[in-house]
Amino acid sequence: EAGHQVVTSGHSDIFPPGRRIGTVDSVAAPAGRSELQIYLRPAVPLYEISHAVVILCTPDPERESLEEEPIGAASPHLSSPPRTSAPVRTASPLVSG
């Protein structure tokens, strides 16, 4: 929506979350297309920009909720960590008679 602030997401090791990118100037939905054209007014002059990353996919809410869930929370039957190896058996020495 026009007037909304666009900030970095934090899904990168390079760009910290919450950095202002710009303000939405306008949004258009081209006829017969499934994407939107979003025009931004940059927060800084374009000649000062040295890096930019554009994510071309829509976030999947189900995936995001699973990624935020602690490991093991979805499987309550795993109350103790799984065993990593079989028990060690020792053999008695052979005694010949």
C-alpha positions, 0 to 999 in steps of 0.5 A: 500500500502506498506510504508503507515503509520497506525495511530489510528482513534480516534473512541475510548475513549481510543486511541487518534487519530493520534497515530502511529501504524506502517508501511504497510510492504506488502498487499496480496489478497488471491485468492477467498477471499474478504479480504486483509492480511496486514502486518505491521512493528510495530512503537514500539517493540511488548513487549511494547504494552499493548492494541490493537483493530483491526476493522474488517469492511470497513468504509461505506462512506455514514454512515460517511458522515451522521455522520459528518452532523449536526443534522437537516441539512438533514431536512430543513423543521425543521426550529424550534425545535419540541414541546415537549408537548401539550399546557396546557388548564385550565378549568373554575371552575364549578359554581352552581346556 
